[in-house]
Amino acid sequence: MDLTDLQSMDPDCVLHLAKIMDLFKAHGVGLVVRVDPDPAEDIGSNFLSVIHYRGKVSVVICDMIAEAARALIASFRPIQPKLPIHPRHQVPAPPLQAHTAP
């Protein structure tokens, strides 16, 4: 979530932001990276995060978008299948074809 250009937020937006946070938690989002160049101007996101994530979603606050990108890359872990795939269900690789010069 990039809040770099956010100057103000209408109080009516809080309900929508809270619903989004609840959806993140409900769908198993593990990390939210927020770009907020001036934490002193926080719009209440930190408070809402504590209430709606309840320790289930980690929050990283960055000053710049490049820093946020590094945080996302550093957190990346390939998704592992929950159950082993039976060899019969694996898709075989296509056969290699030899190319000859004309």
Phi, psi and omega per residue, in radians:
M1 nan 2.053 -3.099
D2 -1.752 1.905 -3.123
L3 -1.784 0.310 -3.051
T4 -0.937 -0.809 -3.051
D5 -1.675 0.078 -3.125
L6 -1.249 2.132 3.127
Q7 -1.713 -0.680 3.138
S8 -2.744 2.912 3.119
M9 -2.432 2.307 3.099
D10 -1.136 2.398 -3.138
P11 -0.981 -0.458 3.118
D12 -1.151 -0.333 -3.139
C13 -1.270 -0.350 -3.081
V14 -1.034 -0.738 3.139
L15 -1.061 -0.747 3.135
H16 -1.172 -0.740 3.109
L17 -1.083 -0.723 3.114
A18 -1.105 -0.702 3.113
K19 -1.133 -0.696 3.097
I20 -1.081 -0.774 3.121
M21 -1.066 -0.735 3.113
D22 -1.114 -0.662 3.087
L23 -1.152 -0.714 3.083
F24 -0.975 -0.866 -3.102
K25 -1.121 -0.778 -3.102
A26 -1.099 -0.549 -3.109
H27 -1.665 0.178 3.014
G28 1.408 0.331 3.059
V29 -1.093 2.264 -3.086
G30 -1.754 -0.313 -3.060
L31 -2.555 2.307 3.005
V32 -2.085 2.210 3.100
V33 -1.919 2.151 -3.076
R34 -2.054 2.305 3.072
V35 -1.702 1.974 -3.105
D36 -2.435 1.621 -3.021
P37 -1.133 -0.331 -3.139
D38 -2.310 1.536 -3.101
P39 -1.033 -0.385 3.103
A40 -1.155 -0.404 3.137
E41 -1.676 0.402 -3.105
D42 -0.965 2.360 -3.080
I43 -1.575 0.219 -3.105
G44 1.800 0.105 -3.119
S45 -1.098 -0.669 3.132
N46 -1.091 -0.781 3.134
F47 -1.106 -0.806 3.123
L48 -1.092 -0.657 3.137
S49 -1.070 -0.755 3.141
V50 -1.075 -0.752 -3.095
I51 -1.256 -0.817 -2.987
H52 -1.549 -0.470 3.136
Y53 -1.570 -0.530 3.082
R54 0.806 0.771 3.096
G55 1.357 0.001 -3.125
K56 -1.527 -0.404 -3.120
V57 -2.164 2.226 3.079
S58 -1.424 2.511 3.136
V59 -2.142 2.260 3.059
V60 -2.042 2.221 3.126
I61 -1.906 2.179 -3.081
C62 -2.071 2.727 3.111
D63 -1.452 -0.560 -3.048
M64 -2.350 2.728 -3.116
I65 -1.091 -0.611 3.123
A66 -1.121 -0.679 3.098
E67 -1.139 -0.686 3.103
A68 -1.114 -0.719 3.107
A69 -1.077 -0.743 3.100
R70 -1.090 -0.690 3.125
A71 -1.126 -0.708 3.112
L72 -1.163 -0.760 3.130
I73 -1.102 -0.728 -3.128
A74 -1.142 -0.479 -3.099
S75 -1.534 -0.155 -3.049
F76 -1.168 2.247 3.018
R77 -2.312 2.224 3.128
P78 -0.993 2.467 3.131
I79 -1.315 2.225 3.113
Q80 -1.719 2.440 3.092
P81 -1.096 2.505 -3.125
K82 -1.258 -0.558 3.118
L83 -2.092 2.513 3.099
P84 -1.102 2.521 3.127
I85 -1.511 2.200 3.121
H86 -1.188 2.390 -3.102
P87 -0.921 -0.535 -3.123
R88 -1.158 -0.429 -3.098
H89 -1.639 -0.057 3.130
Q90 -1.361 2.496 3.119
V91 -1.485 2.156 -3.139
P92 -1.233 2.588 3.095
A93 -1.220 2.534 3.127
P94 -1.148 2.603 -3.141
P95 -1.148 2.527 3.103
L96 -1.315 2.433 3.114
Q97 -1.997 2.345 3.126
A98 -1.354 2.352 3.080
H99 -1.874 2.294 3.119
T100 -1.975 2.542 3.131
A101 -1.241 2.501 -3.133
P102 -1.212 nan nan
